[in-house]
Amino acid sequence: MLEYESVLTRAEHLETSGLSVTEVNSVLDALAAVGEPVRLPFHWRPILRDANDDMVLEAAVNGRADGLVTFNDRDFLPVRAEFNIRIFSPRDLIRKLEKK
């Protein structure tokens, strides 16, 4: 959650989303309320270029996530087959959910 807060409250992401820091924190609070903590019994570090991305990948894999949502697909796409995890951009995921 701290990584999400750090990234989502960057000036360029706030500008792109049109959200305020308060609104981003409200969304993160809502996610935290329904999220399930994930133990990380297995670590694959380092595997990605960014150690913070490694943490996200490890949480997704250990939590048996169906997919991972990121603006940073460039760094995650190379490992999707290895970990059998789908990579979605936020826009693609929203479109997918709207079809349901």
BABA-787828 format. One record per atom (N, C-alpha, C, CB): residue number from 1; x, y, z; atom name. Coordinates in Angstrom, 1 decimal, always signed. Glycine has a CB too. Layout:
+-----+--------+--------+--------+------+
!  nr !   east !  north !     up ! atom !
+-----+--------+--------+--------+------+
! NUM !      X !      Y !      Z !   CA !
...
+-----+--------+--------+--------+------+
REM end
This chain:
+-----+--------+--------+--------+------+
!  nr !   east !  north !     up ! atom !
+-----+--------+--------+--------+------+
!   1 !   +0.8 !   -1.2 !   +0.0 !    N !
!   1 !   +0.0 !   +0.0 !   +0.0 !   CA !
!   1 !   +0.9 !   +1.3 !   +0.0 !    C !
!   1 !   -0.9 !   +0.0 !   +1.2 !   CB !
!   2 !   +2.0 !   +1.2 !   +0.7 !    N !
!   2 !   +2.9 !   +2.3 !   +0.7 !   CA !
!   2 !   +3.5 !   +2.6 !   -0.7 !    C !
!   2 !   +4.0 !   +2.1 !   +1.7 !   CB !
!   3 !   +3.7 !   +1.6 !   -1.4 !    N !
!   3 !   +4.2 !   +1.8 !   -2.8 !   CA !
!   3 !   +3.2 !   +2.4 !   -3.7 !    C !
!   3 !   +4.7 !   +0.4 !   -3.4 !   CB !
!   4 !   +1.9 !   +1.9 !   -3.5 !    N !
!   4 !   +0.8 !   +2.5 !   -4.3 !   CA !
!   4 !   +0.7 !   +4.0 !   -3.9 !    C !
!   4 !   -0.5 !   +1.8 !   -4.0 !   CB !
!   5 !   +0.7 !   +4.3 !   -2.6 !    N !
!   5 !   +0.6 !   +5.7 !   -2.2 !   CA !
!   5 !   +1.7 !   +6.6 !   -2.8 !    C !
!   5 !   +0.6 !   +5.8 !   -0.7 !   CB !
!   6 !   +2.9 !   +6.0 !   -2.7 !    N !
!   6 !   +4.1 !   +6.8 !   -3.2 !   CA !
!   6 !   +3.9 !   +7.1 !   -4.7 !    C !
!   6 !   +5.3 !   +6.0 !   -3.0 !   CB !
!   7 !   +3.5 !   +6.1 !   -5.5 !    N !
!   7 !   +3.4 !   +6.3 !   -6.9 !   CA !
!   7 !   +2.2 !   +7.1 !   -7.3 !    C !
!   7 !   +3.3 !   +4.9 !   -7.6 !   CB !
!   8 !   +1.0 !   +6.8 !   -6.7 !    N !
!   8 !   -0.2 !   +7.5 !   -7.2 !   CA !
!   8 !   -0.3 !   +8.9 !   -6.8 !    C !
!   8 !   -1.4 !   +6.7 !   -6.6 !   CB !
!   9 !   +0.5 !   +9.3 !   -5.8 !    N !
!   9 !   +0.5 !  +10.7 !   -5.4 !   CA !
!   9 !   +1.6 !  +11.5 !   -6.0 !    C !
!   9 !   +0.6 !  +10.8 !   -3.9 !   CB !
!  10 !   +2.3 !  +11.0 !   -7.0 !    N !
!  10 !   +3.3 !  +11.7 !   -7.7 !   CA !
!  10 !   +2.6 !  +12.8 !   -8.6 !    C !
!  10 !   +4.2 !  +10.8 !   -8.7 !   CB !
!  11 !   +3.2 !  +13.9 !   -8.7 !    N !
!  11 !   +2.5 !  +15.0 !   -9.4 !   CA !
!  11 !   +2.0 !  +14.6 !  -10.8 !    C !
!  11 !   +3.5 !  +16.2 !   -9.6 !   CB !
!  12 !   +2.8 !  +13.9 !  -11.6 !    N !
!  12 !   +2.4 !  +13.5 !  -12.9 !   CA !
!  12 !   +1.2 !  +12.6 !  -12.9 !    C !
!  12 !   +3.6 !  +12.9 !  -13.7 !   CB !
!  13 !   +1.1 !  +11.7 !  -11.9 !    N !
!  13 !   +0.0 !  +10.8 !  -11.9 !   CA !
!  13 !   -1.3 !  +11.5 !  -11.4 !    C !
!  13 !   +0.3 !   +9.6 !  -11.0 !   CB !
!  14 !   -1.1 !  +12.5 !  -10.5 !    N !
!  14 !   -2.3 !  +13.3 !  -10.0 !   CA !
!  14 !   -2.8 !  +14.1 !  -11.2 !    C !
!  14 !   -1.9 !  +14.2 !   -8.9 !   CB !
!  15 !   -1.9 !  +14.7 !  -12.0 !    N !
!  15 !   -2.3 !  +15.5 !  -13.1 !   CA !
!  15 !   -3.0 !  +14.6 !  -14.1 !    C !
!  15 !   -1.1 !  +16.2 !  -13.8 !   CB !
!  16 !   -2.5 !  +13.5 !  -14.4 !    N !
!  16 !   -3.1 !  +12.6 !  -15.4 !   CA !
!  16 !   -4.5 !  +12.1 !  -15.0 !    C !
!  16 !   -2.2 !  +11.4 !  -15.7 !   CB !
!  17 !   -4.6 !  +11.7 !  -13.7 !    N !
!  17 !   -5.8 !  +11.2 !  -13.2 !   CA !
!  17 !   -6.9 !  +12.2 !  -12.9 !    C !
!  17 !   -5.6 !  +10.4 !  -11.9 !   CB !
!  18 !   -6.4 !  +13.5 !  -12.6 !    N !
!  18 !   -7.3 !  +14.5 !  -12.3 !   CA !
!  18 !   -7.8 !  +14.4 !  -10.8 !    C !
!  18 !   -8.5 !  +14.5 !  -13.2 !   CB !
!  19 !   -7.1 !  +13.6 !  -10.0 !    N !
!  19 !   -7.5 !  +13.4 !   -8.6 !   CA !
!  19 !   -6.6 !  +14.2 !   -7.7 !    C !
!  19 !   -7.4 !  +11.9 !   -8.3 !   CB !
!  20 !   -7.1 !  +14.5 !   -6.6 !    N !
!  20 !   -6.3 !  +15.2 !   -5.5 !   CA !
!  20 !   -5.7 !  +14.1 !   -4.7 !    C !
!  20 !   -7.2 !  +16.1 !   -4.7 !   CB !
!  21 !   -4.7 !  +14.5 !   -3.9 !    N !
!  21 !   -4.1 !  +13.5 !   -2.9 !   CA !
!  21 !   -5.1 !  +13.0 !   -2.0 !    C !
!  21 !   -2.9 !  +14.2 !   -2.1 !   CB !
!  22 !   -6.0 !  +13.8 !   -1.5 !    N !
!  22 !   -7.1 !  +13.3 !   -0.6 !   CA !
!  22 !   -8.0 !  +12.3 !   -1.3 !    C !
!  22 !   -8.0 !  +14.5 !   -0.2 !   CB !
!  23 !   -8.3 !  +12.5 !   -2.6 !    N !
!  23 !   -9.1 !  +11.5 !   -3.3 !   CA !
!  23 !   -8.3 !  +10.2 !   -3.6 !    C !
!  23 !   -9.5 !  +12.1 !   -4.7 !   CB !
!  24 !   -7.0 !  +10.3 !   -3.9 !    N !
!  24 !   -6.2 !   +9.1 !   -4.0 !   CA !
!  24 !   -6.2 !   +8.3 !   -2.7 !    C !
!  24 !   -4.8 !   +9.5 !   -4.5 !   CB !
!  25 !   -6.0 !   +9.0 !   -1.6 !    N !
!  25 !   -5.9 !   +8.4 !   -0.3 !   CA !
!  25 !   -7.3 !   +7.7 !   +0.0 !    C !
!  25 !   -5.5 !   +9.4 !   +0.8 !   CB !
!  26 !   -8.4 !   +8.3 !   -0.4 !    N !
!  26 !   -9.7 !   +7.7 !   -0.2 !   CA !
!  26 !   -9.8 !   +6.4 !   -0.9 !    C !
!  26 !  -10.8 !   +8.7 !   -0.6 !   CB !
!  27 !   -9.3 !   +6.4 !   -2.2 !    N !
!  27 !   -9.4 !   +5.1 !   -2.9 !   CA !
!  27 !   -8.5 !   +4.1 !   -2.3 !    C !
!  27 !   -8.9 !   +5.4 !   -4.4 !   CB !
!  28 !   -7.3 !   +4.5 !   -1.9 !    N !
!  28 !   -6.4 !   +3.5 !   -1.2 !   CA !
!  28 !   -7.0 !   +3.0 !   +0.1 !    C !
!  28 !   -5.0 !   +4.2 !   -1.0 !   CB !
!  29 !   -7.6 !   +3.9 !   +0.8 !    N !
!  29 !   -8.3 !   +3.4 !   +2.1 !   CA !
!  29 !   -9.4 !   +2.4 !   +1.8 !    C !
!  29 !   -8.9 !   +4.6 !   +2.8 !   CB !
!  30 !  -10.1 !   +2.6 !   +0.7 !    N !
!  30 !  -11.2 !   +1.7 !   +0.3 !   CA !
!  30 !  -10.5 !   +0.3 !   -0.1 !    C !
!  30 !  -12.0 !   +2.2 !   -0.8 !   CB !
!  31 !   -9.5 !   +0.4 !   -0.8 !    N !
!  31 !   -8.8 !   -0.9 !   -1.2 !   CA !
!  31 !   -8.2 !   -1.6 !   +0.0 !    C !
!  31 !   -7.6 !   -0.6 !   -2.2 !   CB !
!  32 !   -7.6 !   -0.9 !   +0.9 !    N !
!  32 !   -7.1 !   -1.5 !   +2.1 !   CA !
!  32 !   -8.2 !   -2.1 !   +3.0 !    C !
!  32 !   -6.4 !   -0.4 !   +3.0 !   CB !
!  33 !   -9.4 !   -1.6 !   +2.9 !    N !
!  33 !  -10.5 !   -2.1 !   +3.7 !   CA !
!  33 !  -11.0 !   -3.5 !   +3.2 !    C !
!  33 !  -11.7 !   -1.2 !   +3.7 !   CB !
!  34 !  -10.8 !   -3.7 !   +1.9 !    N !
!  34 !  -11.3 !   -5.0 !   +1.3 !   CA !
!  34 !  -10.1 !   -5.9 !   +0.9 !    C !
!  34 !  -12.1 !   -4.7 !   +0.1 !   CB !
!  35 !   -8.9 !   -5.4 !   +1.0 !    N !
!  35 !   -7.7 !   -6.2 !   +0.6 !   CA !
!  35 !   -7.4 !   -7.3 !   +1.6 !    C !
!  35 !   -6.5 !   -5.3 !   +0.4 !   CB !
!  36 !   -6.8 !   -8.3 !   +1.2 !    N !
!  36 !   -6.3 !   -9.4 !   +2.1 !   CA !
!  36 !   -4.8 !   -9.4 !   +2.2 !    C !
!  36 !   -6.8 !  -10.8 !   +1.6 !   CB !
!  37 !   -4.3 !   -9.4 !   +3.4 !    N !
!  37 !   -2.8 !   -9.4 !   +3.5 !   CA !
!  37 !   -2.2 !  -10.7 !   +2.9 !    C !
!  37 !   -2.4 !   -9.3 !   +5.0 !   CB !
!  38 !   -1.1 !  -10.5 !   +2.3 !    N !
!  38 !   -0.4 !  -11.7 !   +1.7 !   CA !
!  38 !   +0.9 !  -11.9 !   +2.3 !    C !
!  38 !   -0.2 !  -11.4 !   +0.1 !   CB !
!  39 !   +1.1 !  -13.2 !   +2.8 !    N !
!  39 !   +2.4 !  -13.6 !   +3.3 !   CA !
!  39 !   +3.3 !  -13.8 !   +2.1 !    C !
!  39 !   +2.3 !  -14.9 !   +4.2 !   CB !
!  40 !   +4.6 !  -13.5 !   +2.3 !    N !
!  40 !   +5.5 !  -13.7 !   +1.2 !   CA !
!  40 !   +6.5 !  -14.8 !   +1.6 !    C !
!  40 !   +6.3 !  -12.4 !   +1.0 !   CB !
!  41 !   +6.1 !  -16.1 !   +1.5 !    N !
!  41 !   +7.0 !  -17.1 !   +1.9 !   CA !
!  41 !   +8.1 !  -17.4 !   +0.9 !    C !
!  41 !   +6.2 !  -18.4 !   +2.1 !   CB !
!  42 !   +7.9 !  -16.9 !   -0.4 !    N !
!  42 !   +8.9 !  -17.1 !   -1.4 !   CA !
!  42 !   +9.3 !  -15.7 !   -2.0 !    C !
!  42 !   +8.3 !  -18.0 !   -2.6 !   CB !
!  43 !  +10.5 !  -15.5 !   -2.1 !    N !
!  43 !  +11.1 !  -14.3 !   -2.7 !   CA !
!  43 !  +11.9 !  -14.6 !   -4.0 !    C !
!  43 !  +12.0 !  -13.5 !   -1.7 !   CB !
!  44 !  +11.7 !  -13.8 !   -5.0 !    N !
!  44 !  +12.4 !  -14.0 !   -6.2 !   CA !
!  44 !  +13.3 !  -12.9 !   -6.6 !    C !
!  44 !  +11.4 !  -14.3 !   -7.4 !   CB !
!  45 !  +13.7 !  -12.2 !   -5.6 !    N !
!  45 !  +14.5 !  -11.0 !   -5.8 !   CA !
!  45 !  +16.0 !  -11.3 !   -6.1 !    C !
!  45 !  +14.5 !  -10.0 !   -4.7 !   CB !
!  46 !  +16.6 !  -10.5 !   -6.9 !    N !
!  46 !  +16.0 !   -9.5 !   -7.8 !   CA !
!  46 !  +15.7 !  -10.2 !   -9.1 !    C !
!  46 !  +17.0 !   -8.3 !   -8.0 !   CB !
!  47 !  +14.5 !   -9.8 !   -9.7 !    N !
!  47 !  +14.1 !  -10.3 !  -10.9 !   CA !
!  47 !  +13.7 !   -9.2 !  -11.9 !    C !
!  47 !  +12.9 !  -11.3 !  -10.8 !   CB !
!  48 !  +13.2 !   -8.1 !  -11.4 !    N !
!  48 !  +12.9 !   -7.0 !  -12.2 !   CA !
!  48 !  +13.9 !   -5.8 !  -12.0 !    C !
!  48 !  +11.4 !   -6.4 !  -11.8 !   CB !
!  49 !  +13.8 !   -4.9 !  -12.9 !    N !
!  49 !  +14.8 !   -3.7 !  -12.8 !   CA !
!  49 !  +14.6 !   -2.9 !  -11.6 !    C !
!  49 !  +14.6 !   -2.9 !  -14.1 !   CB !
!  50 !  +13.4 !   -2.8 !  -11.1 !    N !
!  50 !  +13.2 !   -1.9 !   -9.9 !   CA !
!  50 !  +12.8 !   -2.8 !   -8.7 !    C !
!  50 !  +12.0 !   -0.9 !  -10.2 !   CB !
!  51 !  +13.5 !   -2.7 !   -7.6 !    N !
!  51 !  +13.2 !   -3.5 !   -6.4 !   CA !
!  51 !  +11.8 !   -3.3 !   -5.9 !    C !
!  51 !  +14.2 !   -3.1 !   -5.3 !   CB !
!  52 !  +11.2 !   -2.1 !   -6.1 !    N !
!  52 !   +9.8 !   -1.8 !   -5.7 !   CA !
!  52 !   +8.9 !   -2.6 !   -6.5 !    C !
!  52 !   +9.5 !   -0.3 !   -5.8 !   CB !
!  53 !   +9.2 !   -2.8 !   -7.8 !    N !
!  53 !   +8.4 !   -3.7 !   -8.7 !   CA !
!  53 !   +8.5 !   -5.1 !   -8.2 !    C !
!  53 !   +8.8 !   -3.5 !  -10.1 !   CB !
!  54 !   +9.6 !   -5.5 !   -7.8 !    N !
!  54 !   +9.8 !   -6.9 !   -7.2 !   CA !
!  54 !   +8.8 !   -7.2 !   -6.1 !    C !
!  54 !  +11.2 !   -7.2 !   -6.7 !   CB !
!  55 !   +8.6 !   -6.2 !   -5.2 !    N !
!  55 !   +7.7 !   -6.3 !   -4.1 !   CA !
!  55 !   +6.3 !   -6.5 !   -4.6 !    C !
!  55 !   +7.7 !   -5.1 !   -3.2 !   CB !
!  56 !   +5.9 !   -5.8 !   -5.6 !    N !
!  56 !   +4.5 !   -5.9 !   -6.2 !   CA !
!  56 !   +4.4 !   -7.2 !   -6.8 !    C !
!  56 !   +4.3 !   -4.7 !   -7.2 !   CB !
!  57 !   +5.3 !   -7.7 !   -7.6 !    N !
!  57 !   +5.3 !   -9.0 !   -8.3 !   CA !
!  57 !   +5.2 !  -10.1 !   -7.2 !    C !
!  57 !   +6.5 !   -9.2 !   -9.2 !   CB !
!  58 !   +6.0 !  -10.0 !   -6.2 !    N !
!  58 !   +6.0 !  -11.1 !   -5.2 !   CA !
!  58 !   +4.6 !  -11.1 !   -4.4 !    C !
!  58 !   +7.1 !  -10.8 !   -4.1 !   CB !
!  59 !   +4.0 !  -10.0 !   -4.2 !    N !
!  59 !   +2.7 !  -10.0 !   -3.5 !   CA !
!  59 !   +1.7 !  -10.6 !   -4.5 !    C !
!  59 !   +2.3 !   -8.5 !   -3.2 !   CB !
!  60 !   +1.7 !  -10.3 !   -5.7 !    N !
!  60 !   +0.8 !  -10.8 !   -6.7 !   CA !
!  60 !   +0.9 !  -12.3 !   -6.8 !    C !
!  60 !   +0.9 !  -10.1 !   -8.1 !   CB !
!  61 !   +2.1 !  -12.8 !   -7.0 !    N !
!  61 !   +2.4 !  -14.2 !   -7.1 !   CA !
!  61 !   +2.0 !  -15.0 !   -5.9 !    C !
!  61 !   +3.8 !  -14.5 !   -7.6 !   CB !
!  62 !   +2.5 !  -14.5 !   -4.7 !    N !
!  62 !   +2.2 !  -15.2 !   -3.5 !   CA !
!  62 !   +0.8 !  -15.2 !   -3.1 !    C !
!  62 !   +3.1 !  -14.6 !   -2.4 !   CB !
!  63 !   +0.1 !  -14.1 !   -3.5 !    N !
!  63 !   -1.3 !  -14.0 !   -3.3 !   CA !
!  63 !   -2.2 !  -14.7 !   -4.3 !    C !
!  63 !   -1.7 !  -12.5 !   -3.2 !   CB !
!  64 !   -1.6 !  -15.3 !   -5.3 !    N !
!  64 !   -2.3 !  -16.0 !   -6.3 !   CA !
!  64 !   -3.3 !  -15.1 !   -7.1 !    C !
!  64 !   -3.0 !  -17.2 !   -5.8 !   CB !
!  65 !   -2.8 !  -13.9 !   -7.4 !    N !
!  65 !   -3.6 !  -13.0 !   -8.1 !   CA !
!  65 !   -3.9 !  -13.4 !   -9.5 !    C !
!  65 !   -3.0 !  -11.6 !   -8.1 !   CB !
!  66 !   -5.0 !  -13.1 !  -10.0 !    N !
!  66 !   -5.4 !  -13.4 !  -11.4 !   CA !
!  66 !   -4.6 !  -12.5 !  -12.4 !    C !
!  66 !   -6.9 !  -13.3 !  -11.7 !   CB !
!  67 !   -4.3 !  -11.3 !  -11.9 !    N !
!  67 !   -3.6 !  -10.3 !  -12.7 !   CA !
!  67 !   -3.0 !   -9.2 !  -11.9 !    C !
!  67 !   -4.6 !   -9.7 !  -13.7 !   CB !
!  68 !   -2.2 !   -8.4 !  -12.6 !    N !
!  68 !   -1.6 !   -7.3 !  -11.9 !   CA !
!  68 !   -1.9 !   -6.1 !  -12.7 !    C !
!  68 !   +0.0 !   -7.5 !  -11.8 !   CB !
!  69 !   -2.3 !   -5.0 !  -12.1 !    N !
!  69 !   -2.7 !   -3.8 !  -12.7 !   CA !
!  69 !   -1.6 !   -2.7 !  -12.6 !    C !
!  69 !   -4.0 !   -3.2 !  -12.2 !   CB !
!  70 !   -1.0 !   -2.2 !  -13.7 !    N !
!  70 !   +0.1 !   -1.3 !  -13.6 !   CA !
!  70 !   +0.1 !   -0.4 !  -14.8 !    C !
!  70 !   +1.4 !   -2.1 !  -13.4 !   CB !
!  71 !   +0.7 !   +0.8 !  -14.7 !    N !
!  71 !   +1.0 !   +1.6 !  -15.8 !   CA !
!  71 !   +2.3 !   +1.2 !  -16.4 !    C !
!  71 !   +1.0 !   +3.1 !  -15.4 !   CB !
!  72 !   +3.1 !   +0.4 !  -15.6 !    N !
!  72 !   +4.4 !   +0.0 !  -16.0 !   CA !
!  72 !   +4.5 !   -1.4 !  -16.6 !    C !
!  72 !   +5.3 !   +0.0 !  -14.7 !   CB !
!  73 !   +3.7 !   -1.6 !  -17.6 !    N !
!  73 !   +3.7 !   -3.0 !  -18.2 !   CA !
!  73 !   +5.0 !   -3.3 !  -18.9 !    C !
!  73 !   +2.6 !   -3.1 !  -19.3 !   CB !
!  74 !   +5.8 !   -2.3 !  -19.3 !    N !
!  74 !   +7.1 !   -2.6 !  -19.9 !   CA !
!  74 !   +8.0 !   -3.5 !  -19.0 !    C !
!  74 !   +7.8 !   -1.3 !  -20.2 !   CB !
!  75 !   +8.0 !   -3.2 !  -17.7 !    N !
!  75 !   +8.9 !   -4.0 !  -16.8 !   CA !
!  75 !   +8.3 !   -5.3 !  -16.4 !    C !
!  75 !   +9.2 !   -3.1 !  -15.6 !   CB !
!  76 !   +6.9 !   -5.4 !  -16.4 !    N !
!  76 !   +6.3 !   -6.6 !  -15.9 !   CA !
!  76 !   +6.0 !   -7.6 !  -17.0 !    C !
!  76 !   +5.0 !   -6.2 !  -15.2 !   CB !
!  77 !   +5.8 !   -7.2 !  -18.2 !    N !
!  77 !   +5.4 !   -8.1 !  -19.3 !   CA !
!  77 !   +6.4 !   -9.2 !  -19.5 !    C !
!  77 !   +5.3 !   -7.3 !  -20.6 !   CB !
!  78 !   +7.7 !   -9.0 !  -19.4 !    N !
!  78 !   +8.7 !  -10.1 !  -19.6 !   CA !
!  78 !   +8.5 !  -11.3 !  -18.6 !    C !
!  78 !  +10.1 !   -9.6 !  -19.5 !   CB !
!  79 !   +7.9 !  -11.1 !  -17.5 !    N !
!  79 !   +7.8 !  -12.2 !  -16.5 !   CA !
!  79 !   +6.4 !  -12.7 !  -16.4 !    C !
!  79 !   +8.3 !  -11.6 !  -15.1 !   CB !
!  80 !   +5.5 !  -12.3 !  -17.2 !    N !
!  80 !   +4.1 !  -12.7 !  -17.0 !   CA !
!  80 !   +4.0 !  -14.2 !  -17.3 !    C !
!  80 !   +3.2 !  -12.0 !  -18.0 !   CB !
!  81 !   +4.7 !  -14.8 !  -18.3 !    N !
!  81 !   +4.6 !  -16.2 !  -18.6 !   CA !
!  81 !   +5.3 !  -17.0 !  -17.5 !    C !
!  81 !   +5.2 !  -16.5 !  -20.0 !   CB !
!  82 !   +6.4 !  -16.5 !  -17.1 !    N !
!  82 !   +7.1 !  -17.3 !  -16.0 !   CA !
!  82 !   +6.3 !  -17.5 !  -14.8 !    C !
!  82 !   +8.4 !  -16.6 !  -15.7 !   CB !
!  83 !   +5.5 !  -16.5 !  -14.4 !    N !
!  83 !   +4.7 !  -16.5 !  -13.2 !   CA !
!  83 !   +3.2 !  -16.7 !  -13.5 !    C !
!  83 !   +4.9 !  -15.2 !  -12.4 !   CB !
!  84 !   +2.9 !  -16.9 !  -14.7 !    N !
!  84 !   +1.5 !  -17.2 !  -15.1 !   CA !
!  84 !   +0.5 !  -16.1 !  -14.5 !    C !
!  84 !   +1.0 !  -18.6 !  -14.7 !   CB !
!  85 !   +0.9 !  -14.9 !  -14.8 !    N !
!  85 !   +0.0 !  -13.8 !  -14.3 !   CA !
!  85 !   -0.2 !  -12.8 !  -15.5 !    C !
!  85 !   +0.8 !  -13.0 !  -13.1 !   CB !
!  86 !   -1.5 !  -12.3 !  -15.5 !    N !
!  86 !   -1.8 !  -11.4 !  -16.6 !   CA !
!  86 !   -1.5 !  -10.0 !  -16.1 !    C !
!  86 !   -3.3 !  -11.5 !  -16.9 !   CB !
!  87 !   -1.1 !   -9.2 !  -17.1 !    N !
!  87 !   -0.7 !   -7.8 !  -16.8 !   CA !
!  87 !   -1.8 !   -6.9 !  -17.5 !    C !
!  87 !   +0.7 !   -7.4 !  -17.3 !   CB !
!  88 !   -2.4 !   -6.0 !  -16.7 !    N !
!  88 !   -3.4 !   -5.1 !  -17.2 !   CA !
!  88 !   -3.0 !   -3.6 !  -17.0 !    C !
!  88 !   -4.8 !   -5.3 !  -16.6 !   CB !
!  89 !   -3.3 !   -2.8 !  -18.0 !    N !
!  89 !   -3.2 !   -1.4 !  -17.7 !   CA !
!  89 !   -4.5 !   -1.0 !  -16.9 !    C !
!  89 !   -3.0 !   -0.5 !  -19.0 !   CB !
!  90 !   -4.5 !   +0.1 !  -16.2 !    N !
!  90 !   -5.7 !   +0.5 !  -15.5 !   CA !
!  90 !   -6.9 !   +0.6 !  -16.5 !    C !
!  90 !   -5.5 !   +1.8 !  -14.7 !   CB !
!  91 !   -6.6 !   +1.2 !  -17.6 !    N !
!  91 !   -7.6 !   +1.4 !  -18.6 !   CA !
!  91 !   -8.2 !   +0.1 !  -19.1 !    C !
!  91 !   -7.1 !   +2.3 !  -19.8 !   CB !
!  92 !   -7.3 !   -0.8 !  -19.4 !    N !
!  92 !   -7.8 !   -2.2 !  -19.9 !   CA !
!  92 !   -8.6 !   -2.9 !  -18.9 !    C !
!  92 !   -6.6 !   -3.0 !  -20.3 !   CB !
!  93 !   -8.2 !   -2.8 !  -17.6 !    N !
!  93 !   -9.0 !   -3.4 !  -16.5 !   CA !
!  93 !  -10.4 !   -2.8 !  -16.4 !    C !
!  93 !   -8.2 !   -3.4 !  -15.2 !   CB !
!  94 !  -10.4 !   -1.5 !  -16.4 !    N !
!  94 !  -11.7 !   -0.8 !  -16.3 !   CA !
!  94 !  -12.6 !   -1.2 !  -17.5 !    C !
!  94 !  -11.5 !   +0.7 !  -16.3 !   CB !
!  95 !  -12.1 !   -1.3 !  -18.7 !    N !
!  95 !  -12.9 !   -1.7 !  -19.8 !   CA !
!  95 !  -13.4 !   -3.1 !  -19.7 !    C !
!  95 !  -12.1 !   -1.6 !  -21.2 !   CB !
!  96 !  -12.5 !   -4.0 !  -19.2 !    N !
!  96 !  -12.9 !   -5.4 !  -19.0 !   CA !
!  96 !  -14.0 !   -5.5 !  -17.9 !    C !
!  96 !  -11.7 !   -6.2 !  -18.5 !   CB !
!  97 !  -13.9 !   -4.7 !  -16.9 !    N !
!  97 !  -14.9 !   -4.8 !  -15.8 !   CA !
!  97 !  -16.2 !   -4.2 !  -16.3 !    C !
!  97 !  -14.5 !   -4.0 !  -14.6 !   CB !
!  98 !  -16.2 !   -3.2 !  -17.2 !    N !
!  98 !  -17.4 !   -2.6 !  -17.7 !   CA !
!  98 !  -18.2 !   -3.5 !  -18.6 !    C !
!  98 !  -17.0 !   -1.3 !  -18.5 !   CB !
!  99 !  -17.5 !   -4.5 !  -19.2 !    N !
!  99 !  -18.1 !   -5.4 !  -20.1 !   CA !
!  99 !  -18.9 !   -6.5 !  -19.3 !    C !
!  99 !  -17.1 !   -6.1 !  -21.0 !   CB !
! 100 !  -18.6 !   -6.7 !  -18.0 !    N !
! 100 !  -19.3 !   -7.7 !  -17.2 !   CA !
! 100 !  -20.6 !   -7.3 !  -16.8 !    C !
! 100 !  -18.4 !   -8.0 !  -16.0 !   CB !
+-----+--------+--------+--------+------+
REM end
